Amino acid sequence: MDLCLVNIDNNLNKSLRPSSVIGMLWLQTHFPNDKWEALSNNEVIISKENSELLVKDATSAGLNIKSFSGVSMLDVFQKKN
């Protein structure tokens, strides 16, 4: 997985989380330099509409993207530990 999108509220806003070096490098080509620290710290929130555009663009570039609800993402982390 290169990018992970996690639903964070009922409006389907999403937390954008790079999950690989390729995912982070791809994000760096699409966001200004002053946003890179927030990207690397998983502090970027995007709207449902913008996440759909991002997924379309990233998928066409060959990235692997997963989308989770907050609850299912917790399950994923608990299974790894």
Gaussian input, Z-matrix of N, CA and C with variables (Angstrom, degrees):
# hf/3-21g

backbone

0 1
 N
 C     1     B1
 C     2     B2     1     A1
 N     3     B3     2     A2     1     D1
 C     4     B4     3     A3     2     D2
 C     5     B5     4     A4     3     D3
 N     6     B6     5     A5     4     D4
 C     7     B7     6     A6     5     D5
 C     8     B8     7     A7     6     D6
 N     9     B9     8     A8     7     D7
 C    10    B10     9     A9     8     D8
 C    11    B11    10    A10     9     D9
 N    12    B12    11    A11    10    D10
 C    13    B13    12    A12    11    D11
 C    14    B14    13    A13    12    D12
 N    15    B15    14    A14    13    D13
 C    16    B16    15    A15    14    D14
 C    17    B17    16    A16    15    D15
 N    18    B18    17    A17    16    D16
 C    19    B19    18    A18    17    D17
 C    20    B20    19    A19    18    D18
 N    21    B21    20    A20    19    D19
 C    22    B22    21    A21    20    D20
 C    23    B23    22    A22    21    D21
 N    24    B24    23    A23    22    D22
 C    25    B25    24    A24    23    D23
 C    26    B26    25    A25    24    D24
 N    27    B27    26    A26    25    D25
 C    28    B28    27    A27    26    D26
 C    29    B29    28    A28    27    D27
 N    30    B30    29    A29    28    D28
 C    31    B31    30    A30    29    D29
 C    32    B32    31    A31    30    D30
 N    33    B33    32    A32    31    D31
 C    34    B34    33    A33    32    D32
 C    35    B35    34    A34    33    D33
 N    36    B36    35    A35    34    D34
 C    37    B37    36    A36    35    D35
 C    38    B38    37    A37    36    D36
 N    39    B39    38    A38    37    D37
 C    40    B40    39    A39    38    D38
 C    41    B41    40    A40    39    D39
 N    42    B42    41    A41    40    D40
 C    43    B43    42    A42    41    D41
 C    44    B44    43    A43    42    D42
 N    45    B45    44    A44    43    D43
 C    46    B46    45    A45    44    D44
 C    47    B47    46    A46    45    D45
 N    48    B48    47    A47    46    D46
 C    49    B49    48    A48    47    D47
 C    50    B50    49    A49    48    D48
 N    51    B51    50    A50    49    D49
 C    52    B52    51    A51    50    D50
 C    53    B53    52    A52    51    D51
 N    54    B54    53    A53    52    D52
 C    55    B55    54    A54    53    D53
 C    56    B56    55    A55    54    D54
 N    57    B57    56    A56    55    D55
 C    58    B58    57    A57    56    D56
 C    59    B59    58    A58    57    D57
 N    60    B60    59    A59    58    D58
 C    61    B61    60    A60    59    D59
 C    62    B62    61    A61    60    D60
 N    63    B63    62    A62    61    D61
 C    64    B64    63    A63    62    D62
 C    65    B65    64    A64    63    D63
 N    66    B66    65    A65    64    D64
 C    67    B67    66    A66    65    D65
 C    68    B68    67    A67    66    D66
 N    69    B69    68    A68    67    D67
 C    70    B70    69    A69    68    D68
 C    71    B71    70    A70    69    D69
 N    72    B72    71    A71    70    D70
 C    73    B73    72    A72    71    D71
 C    74    B74    73    A73    72    D72
 N    75    B75    74    A74    73    D73
 C    76    B76    75    A75    74    D74
 C    77    B77    76    A76    75    D75
 N    78    B78    77    A77    76    D76
 C    79    B79    78    A78    77    D77
 C    80    B80    79    A79    78    D78
 N    81    B81    80    A80    79    D79
 C    82    B82    81    A81    80    D80
 C    83    B83    82    A82    81    D81
 N    84    B84    83    A83    82    D82
 C    85    B85    84    A84    83    D83
 C    86    B86    85    A85    84    D84
 N    87    B87    86    A86    85    D85
 C    88    B88    87    A87    86    D86
 C    89    B89    88    A88    87    D87
 N    90    B90    89    A89    88    D88
 C    91    B91    90    A90    89    D89
 C    92    B92    91    A91    90    D90
 N    93    B93    92    A92    91    D91
 C    94    B94    93    A93    92    D92
 C    95    B95    94    A94    93    D93
 N    96    B96    95    A95    94    D94
 C    97    B97    96    A96    95    D95
 C    98    B98    97    A97    96    D96
 N    99    B99    98    A98    97    D97
 C   100   B100    99    A99    98    D98
 C   101   B101   100   A100    99    D99
 N   102   B102   101   A101   100   D100
 C   103   B103   102   A102   101   D101
 C   104   B104   103   A103   102   D102
 N   105   B105   104   A104   103   D103
 C   106   B106   105   A105   104   D104
 C   107   B107   106   A106   105   D105
 N   108   B108   107   A107   106   D106
 C   109   B109   108   A108   107   D107
 C   110   B110   109   A109   108   D108
 N   111   B111   110   A110   109   D109
 C   112   B112   111   A111   110   D110
 C   113   B113   112   A112   111   D111
 N   114   B114   113   A113   112   D112
 C   115   B115   114   A114   113   D113
 C   116   B116   115   A115   114   D114
 N   117   B117   116   A116   115   D115
 C   118   B118   117   A117   116   D116
 C   119   B119   118   A118   117   D117
 N   120   B120   119   A119   118   D118
 C   121   B121   120   A120   119   D119
 C   122   B122   121   A121   120   D120
 N   123   B123   122   A122   121   D121
 C   124   B124   123   A123   122   D122
 C   125   B125   124   A124   123   D123
 N   126   B126   125   A125   124   D124
 C   127   B127   126   A126   125   D125
 C   128   B128   127   A127   126   D126
 N   129   B129   128   A128   127   D127
 C   130   B130   129   A129   128   D128
 C   131   B131   130   A130   129   D129
 N   132   B132   131   A131   130   D130
 C   133   B133   132   A132   131   D131
 C   134   B134   133   A133   132   D132
 N   135   B135   134   A134   133   D133
 C   136   B136   135   A135   134   D134
 C   137   B137   136   A136   135   D135
 N   138   B138   137   A137   136   D136
 C   139   B139   138   A138   137   D137
 C   140   B140   139   A139   138   D138
 N   141   B141   140   A140   139   D139
 C   142   B142   141   A141   140   D140
 C   143   B143   142   A142   141   D141
 N   144   B144   143   A143   142   D142
 C   145   B145   144   A144   143   D143
 C   146   B146   145   A145   144   D144
 N   147   B147   146   A146   145   D145
 C   148   B148   147   A147   146   D146
 C   149   B149   148   A148   147   D147
 N   150   B150   149   A149   148   D148
 C   151   B151   150   A150   149   D149
 C   152   B152   151   A151   150   D150
 N   153   B153   152   A152   151   D151
 C   154   B154   153   A153   152   D152
 C   155   B155   154   A154   153   D153
 N   156   B156   155   A155   154   D154
 C   157   B157   156   A156   155   D155
 C   158   B158   157   A157   156   D156
 N   159   B159   158   A158   157   D157
 C   160   B160   159   A159   158   D158
 C   161   B161   160   A160   159   D159
 N   162   B162   161   A161   160   D160
 C   163   B163   162   A162   161   D161
 C   164   B164   163   A163   162   D162
 N   165   B165   164   A164   163   D163
 C   166   B166   165   A165   164   D164
 C   167   B167   166   A166   165   D165
 N   168   B168   167   A167   166   D166
 C   169   B169   168   A168   167   D167
 C   170   B170   169   A169   168   D168
 N   171   B171   170   A170   169   D169
 C   172   B172   171   A171   170   D170
 C   173   B173   172   A172   171   D171
 N   174   B174   173   A173   172   D172
 C   175   B175   174   A174   173   D173
 C   176   B176   175   A175   174   D174
 N   177   B177   176   A176   175   D175
 C   178   B178   177   A177   176   D176
 C   179   B179   178   A178   177   D177
 N   180   B180   179   A179   178   D178
 C   181   B181   180   A180   179   D179
 C   182   B182   181   A181   180   D180
 N   183   B183   182   A182   181   D181
 C   184   B184   183   A183   182   D182
 C   185   B185   184   A184   183   D183
 N   186   B186   185   A185   184   D184
 C   187   B187   186   A186   185   D185
 C   188   B188   187   A187   186   D186
 N   189   B189   188   A188   187   D187
 C   190   B190   189   A189   188   D188
 C   191   B191   190   A190   189   D189
 N   192   B192   191   A191   190   D190
 C   193   B193   192   A192   191   D191
 C   194   B194   193   A193   192   D192
 N   195   B195   194   A194   193   D193
 C   196   B196   195   A195   194   D194
 C   197   B197   196   A196   195   D195
 N   198   B198   197   A197   196   D196
 C   199   B199   198   A198   197   D197
 C   200   B200   199   A199   198   D198
 N   201   B201   200   A200   199   D199
 C   202   B202   201   A201   200   D200
 C   203   B203   202   A202   201   D201
 N   204   B204   203   A203   202   D202
 C   205   B205   204   A204   203   D203
 C   206   B206   205   A205   204   D204
 N   207   B207   206   A206   205   D205
 C   208   B208   207   A207   206   D206
 C   209   B209   208   A208   207   D207
 N   210   B210   209   A209   208   D208
 C   211   B211   210   A210   209   D209
 C   212   B212   211   A211   210   D210
 N   213   B213   212   A212   211   D211
 C   214   B214   213   A213   212   D212
 C   215   B215   214   A214   213   D213
 N   216   B216   215   A215   214   D214
 C   217   B217   216   A216   215   D215
 C   218   B218   217   A217   216   D216
 N   219   B219   218   A218   217   D217
 C   220   B220   219   A219   218   D218
 C   221   B221   220   A220   219   D219
 N   222   B222   221   A221   220   D220
 C   223   B223   222   A222   221   D221
 C   224   B224   223   A223   222   D222
 N   225   B225   224   A224   223   D223
 C   226   B226   225   A225   224   D224
 C   227   B227   226   A226   225   D225
 N   228   B228   227   A227   226   D226
 C   229   B229   228   A228   227   D227
 C   230   B230   229   A229   228   D228
 N   231   B231   230   A230   229   D229
 C   232   B232   231   A231   230   D230
 C   233   B233   232   A232   231   D231
 N   234   B234   233   A233   232   D232
 C   235   B235   234   A234   233   D233
 C   236   B236   235   A235   234   D234
 N   237   B237   236   A236   235   D235
 C   238   B238   237   A237   236   D236
 C   239   B239   238   A238   237   D237
 N   240   B240   239   A239   238   D238
 C   241   B241   240   A240   239   D239
 C   242   B242   241   A241   240   D240

   B1=1.4388
   B2=1.5264
   B3=1.3335
   B4=1.4621
   B5=1.5276
   B6=1.3274
   B7=1.4603
   B8=1.5152
   B9=1.3074
   B10=1.4547
   B11=1.5229
   B12=1.3239
   B13=1.4606
   B14=1.5173
   B15=1.3298
   B16=1.4585
   B17=1.5198
   B18=1.3555
   B19=1.4673
   B20=1.5148
   B21=1.3324
   B22=1.4636
   B23=1.5193
   B24=1.3512
   B25=1.4535
   B26=1.5230
   B27=1.3255
   B28=1.4644
   B29=1.5213
   B30=1.3315
   B31=1.4641
   B32=1.5219
   B33=1.3204
   B34=1.4630
   B35=1.5228
   B36=1.3494
   B37=1.4536
   B38=1.5131
   B39=1.3223
   B40=1.4576
   B41=1.5188
   B42=1.3076
   B43=1.4511
   B44=1.5281
   B45=1.3111
   B46=1.4667
   B47=1.5178
   B48=1.3316
   B49=1.4644
   B50=1.5190
   B51=1.3204
   B52=1.4700
   B53=1.5274
   B54=1.3364
   B55=1.4621
   B56=1.5190
   B57=1.3195
   B58=1.4622
   B59=1.5172
   B60=1.3120
   B61=1.4711
   B62=1.5279
   B63=1.3242
   B64=1.4649
   B65=1.5254
   B66=1.3322
   B67=1.4591
   B68=1.5169
   B69=1.3213
   B70=1.4696
   B71=1.5209
   B72=1.3166
   B73=1.4675
   B74=1.5229
   B75=1.3159
   B76=1.4617
   B77=1.5271
   B78=1.3307
   B79=1.4660
   B80=1.5246
   B81=1.3346
   B82=1.4638
   B83=1.5271
   B84=1.3258
   B85=1.4669
   B86=1.5235
   B87=1.3380
   B88=1.4622
   B89=1.5246
   B90=1.3239
   B91=1.4606
   B92=1.5288
   B93=1.3330
   B94=1.4683
   B95=1.5304
   B96=1.3256
   B97=1.4705
   B98=1.5228
   B99=1.3250
   B100=1.4632
   B101=1.5341
   B102=1.3215
   B103=1.4679
   B104=1.5234
   B105=1.3286
   B106=1.4613
   B107=1.5167
   B108=1.3217
   B109=1.4654
   B110=1.5239
   B111=1.3348
   B112=1.4685
   B113=1.5239
   B114=1.3306
   B115=1.4677
   B116=1.5223
   B117=1.3106
   B118=1.4652
   B119=1.5285
   B120=1.3358
   B121=1.4636
   B122=1.5304
   B123=1.3310
   B124=1.4725
   B125=1.5194
   B126=1.3310
   B127=1.4617
   B128=1.5248
   B129=1.3208
   B130=1.4671
   B131=1.5245
   B132=1.3289
   B133=1.4582
   B134=1.5242
   B135=1.3354
   B136=1.4643
   B137=1.5235
   B138=1.3266
   B139=1.4575
   B140=1.5238
   B141=1.3069
   B142=1.4645
   B143=1.5266
   B144=1.3275
   B145=1.4575
   B146=1.5298
   B147=1.3257
   B148=1.4668
   B149=1.5228
   B150=1.3300
   B151=1.4655
   B152=1.5238
   B153=1.3267
   B154=1.4626
   B155=1.5303
   B156=1.3301
   B157=1.4702
   B158=1.5223
   B159=1.3309
   B160=1.4622
   B161=1.5272
   B162=1.3268
   B163=1.4660
   B164=1.5265
   B165=1.3006
   B166=1.4677
   B167=1.5234
   B168=1.3196
   B169=1.4678
   B170=1.5275
   B171=1.3248
   B172=1.4666
   B173=1.5257
   B174=1.3196
   B175=1.4581
   B176=1.5268
   B177=1.3334
   B178=1.4689
   B179=1.5272
   B180=1.3399
   B181=1.4609
   B182=1.5292
   B183=1.3351
   B184=1.4637
   B185=1.5132
   B186=1.3277
   B187=1.4614
   B188=1.5220
   B189=1.3235
   B190=1.4526
   B191=1.5183
   B192=1.3356
   B193=1.4595
   B194=1.5193
   B195=1.3178
   B196=1.4674
   B197=1.5214
   B198=1.3058
   B199=1.4562
   B200=1.5206
   B201=1.3254
   B202=1.4604
   B203=1.5173
   B204=1.3216
   B205=1.4510
   B206=1.5194
   B207=1.3045
   B208=1.4572
   B209=1.5090
   B210=1.3311
   B211=1.4568
   B212=1.5205
   B213=1.3349
   B214=1.4606
   B215=1.5167
   B216=1.3264
   B217=1.4618
   B218=1.5233
   B219=1.3201
   B220=1.4577
   B221=1.5173
   B222=1.3319
   B223=1.4632
   B224=1.5194
   B225=1.3298
   B226=1.4587
   B227=1.5236
   B228=1.3390
   B229=1.4573
   B230=1.5298
   B231=1.3122
   B232=1.4571
   B233=1.5264
   B234=1.3272
   B235=1.4539
   B236=1.5294
   B237=1.3348
   B238=1.4675
   B239=1.5127
   B240=1.3210
   B241=1.4667
   B242=1.4708
   A1=107.97
   A2=115.91
   A3=120.78
   A4=112.59
   A5=115.95
   A6=121.29
   A7=108.87
   A8=115.19
   A9=121.61
   A10=108.25
   A11=116.19
   A12=122.29
   A13=107.60
   A14=116.24
   A15=121.07
   A16=108.81
   A17=116.60
   A18=120.09
   A19=108.71
   A20=116.17
   A21=118.73
   A22=113.67
   A23=117.52
   A24=119.27
   A25=110.45
   A26=115.97
   A27=120.74
   A28=113.23
   A29=118.00
   A30=121.54
   A31=111.68
   A32=116.52
   A33=124.42
   A34=113.09
   A35=117.38
   A36=119.60
   A37=107.04
   A38=115.74
   A39=119.62
   A40=111.93
   A41=114.47
   A42=121.93
   A43=106.38
   A44=116.40
   A45=122.11
   A46=108.45
   A47=116.43
   A48=121.21
   A49=110.47
   A50=117.42
   A51=118.64
   A52=109.09
   A53=116.18
   A54=120.10
   A55=112.92
   A56=116.39
   A57=120.91
   A58=108.48
   A59=115.17
   A60=120.15
   A61=109.66
   A62=116.61
   A63=120.02
   A64=110.48
   A65=117.09
   A66=120.77
   A67=111.57
   A68=117.03
   A69=120.71
   A70=110.83
   A71=117.66
   A72=120.17
   A73=110.97
   A74=117.06
   A75=120.27
   A76=110.00
   A77=117.18
   A78=120.57
   A79=111.39
   A80=116.73
   A81=120.13
   A82=111.81
   A83=117.60
   A84=119.70
   A85=111.82
   A86=117.20
   A87=120.78
   A88=113.92
   A89=116.96
   A90=121.02
   A91=109.01
   A92=117.40
   A93=120.26
   A94=111.94
   A95=115.19
   A96=122.20
   A97=113.28
   A98=117.37
   A99=119.18
   A100=112.97
   A101=118.83
   A102=122.54
   A103=112.65
   A104=118.72
   A105=121.89
   A106=112.82
   A107=117.75
   A108=119.80
   A109=110.50
   A110=117.00
   A111=120.28
   A112=110.68
   A113=117.24
   A114=120.63
   A115=110.87
   A116=116.80
   A117=120.07
   A118=112.56
   A119=116.91
   A120=121.52
   A121=112.77
   A122=117.05
   A123=122.28
   A124=112.57
   A125=117.12
   A126=122.13
   A127=113.16
   A128=118.33
   A129=121.51
   A130=109.34
   A131=115.60
   A132=123.00
   A133=107.19
   A134=116.32
   A135=119.90
   A136=109.37
   A137=114.79
   A138=120.99
   A139=110.73
   A140=115.28
   A141=121.29
   A142=109.94
   A143=116.75
   A144=120.98
   A145=111.77
   A146=117.01
   A147=120.06
   A148=111.55
   A149=117.35
   A150=119.13
   A151=110.50
   A152=117.46
   A153=120.55
   A154=110.71
   A155=116.75
   A156=120.90
   A157=110.91
   A158=115.96
   A159=120.32
   A160=110.65
   A161=117.42
   A162=121.24
   A163=109.89
   A164=117.30
   A165=120.80
   A166=110.67
   A167=116.62
   A168=121.39
   A169=111.31
   A170=116.99
   A171=120.67
   A172=111.40
   A173=117.02
   A174=120.57
   A175=110.68
   A176=116.07
   A177=118.90
   A178=111.28
   A179=117.12
   A180=121.40
   A181=111.66
   A182=117.29
   A183=121.07
   A184=115.38
   A185=118.20
   A186=120.24
   A187=110.80
   A188=115.47
   A189=122.97
   A190=107.49
   A191=116.34
   A192=121.44
   A193=109.81
   A194=115.64
   A195=121.85
   A196=108.30
   A197=115.52
   A198=121.96
   A199=108.13
   A200=116.07
   A201=121.70
   A202=110.09
   A203=115.58
   A204=119.19
   A205=106.12
   A206=118.10
   A207=120.55
   A208=112.47
   A209=118.29
   A210=122.48
   A211=110.44
   A212=117.84
   A213=118.88
   A214=111.24
   A215=118.11
   A216=120.72
   A217=109.94
   A218=117.32
   A219=121.30
   A220=109.62
   A221=117.20
   A222=120.97
   A223=111.47
   A224=117.70
   A225=122.11
   A226=110.40
   A227=117.21
   A228=120.96
   A229=111.28
   A230=118.27
   A231=120.83
   A232=110.30
   A233=118.71
   A234=121.55
   A235=111.36
   A236=117.64
   A237=120.71
   A238=111.71
   A239=117.63
   A240=120.72
   A241=111.95
   D1=133.00
   D2=179.93
   D3=-100.60
   D4=-37.83
   D5=178.80
   D6=-133.89
   D7=145.15
   D8=178.67
   D9=-126.39
   D10=133.03
   D11=175.15
   D12=-116.41
   D13=126.64
   D14=-177.67
   D15=-120.08
   D16=122.45
   D17=175.39
   D18=-61.37
   D19=133.45
   D20=-178.18
   D21=-118.51
   D22=-9.05
   D23=179.28
   D24=-156.66
   D25=178.85
   D26=-178.40
   D27=-72.30
   D28=-13.82
   D29=177.12
   D30=-86.45
   D31=3.34
   D32=-179.68
   D33=65.14
   D34=24.75
   D35=168.14
   D36=-64.41
   D37=150.98
   D38=-173.14
   D39=-130.03
   D40=145.66
   D41=170.21
   D42=-86.77
   D43=129.28
   D44=-179.75
   D45=-98.78
   D46=121.67
   D47=-175.43
   D48=-129.83
   D49=114.06
   D50=173.61
   D51=-67.87
   D52=138.28
   D53=-176.40
   D54=-119.27
   D55=0.51
   D56=178.14
   D57=-151.23
   D58=166.71
   D59=176.53
   D60=-61.98
   D61=-40.77
   D62=179.25
   D63=-62.53
   D64=-41.78
   D65=177.52
   D66=-60.80
   D67=-44.45
   D68=179.56
   D69=-65.62
   D70=-43.78
   D71=179.02
   D72=-62.44
   D73=-40.35
   D74=178.57
   D75=-62.73
   D76=-44.30
   D77=178.70
   D78=-61.73
   D79=-37.29
   D80=179.79
   D81=-64.19
   D82=-26.01
   D83=177.56
   D84=-81.95
   D85=-9.09
   D86=-176.40
   D87=-115.73
   D88=-8.31
   D89=179.42
   D90=-125.98
   D91=149.74
   D92=178.75
   D93=-66.36
   D94=157.60
   D95=-177.45
   D96=-52.20
   D97=-37.03
   D98=-176.11
   D99=-72.18
   D100=-4.89
   D101=177.48
   D102=-101.46
   D103=-8.09
   D104=-174.84
   D105=-61.76
   D106=-40.06
   D107=179.95
   D108=-63.51
   D109=-43.98
   D110=177.49
   D111=-62.31
   D112=-39.20
   D113=177.69
   D114=-61.75
   D115=-46.25
   D116=-177.13
   D117=-70.60
   D118=-20.16
   D119=178.93
   D120=-98.97
   D121=11.00
   D122=179.50
   D123=57.66
   D124=39.78
   D125=-177.34
   D126=-107.12
   D127=9.30
   D128=-176.70
   D129=-94.98
   D130=128.73
   D131=176.29
   D132=-115.51
   D133=130.98
   D134=178.26
   D135=-127.65
   D136=154.27
   D137=-179.07
   D138=-73.30
   D139=165.01
   D140=177.64
   D141=-57.65
   D142=-45.14
   D143=-178.60
   D144=-63.51
   D145=-45.03
   D146=178.88
   D147=-68.56
   D148=-33.06
   D149=178.10
   D150=-67.08
   D151=-35.91
   D152=177.53
   D153=-63.94
   D154=-41.65
   D155=176.99
   D156=-65.09
   D157=-43.33
   D158=179.83
   D159=-62.22
   D160=-44.22
   D161=-179.75
   D162=-61.88
   D163=-43.65
   D164=179.95
   D165=-61.05
   D166=-46.96
   D167=-178.75
   D168=-67.05
   D169=-45.78
   D170=-178.16
   D171=-67.11
   D172=-39.39
   D173=178.90
   D174=-64.48
   D175=-40.59
   D176=178.68
   D177=-66.38
   D178=-22.20
   D179=176.87
   D180=-86.62
   D181=-2.15
   D182=176.75
   D183=95.10
   D184=7.86
   D185=179.25
   D186=-78.77
   D187=151.29
   D188=176.68
   D189=-98.48
   D190=121.34
   D191=-175.12
   D192=-123.18
   D193=138.17
   D194=175.37
   D195=-122.81
   D196=144.53
   D197=177.33
   D198=-123.48
   D199=134.48
   D200=-176.24
   D201=-133.23
   D202=154.98
   D203=164.68
   D204=-82.30
   D205=161.10
   D206=179.57
   D207=-56.87
   D208=-37.57
   D209=-178.76
   D210=-68.52
   D211=-47.34
   D212=-177.84
   D213=-67.64
   D214=-30.91
   D215=177.91
   D216=-65.29
   D217=-38.59
   D218=176.34
   D219=-60.94
   D220=-41.96
   D221=178.01
   D222=-60.33
   D223=-40.60
   D224=179.86
   D225=-61.39
   D226=-46.44
   D227=-179.49
   D228=-66.34
   D229=-37.57
   D230=-178.92
   D231=-68.23
   D232=-34.45
   D233=-179.93
   D234=-70.05
   D235=-28.05
   D236=178.87
   D237=-73.32
   D238=-26.96
   D239=-175.09
   D240=-90.89

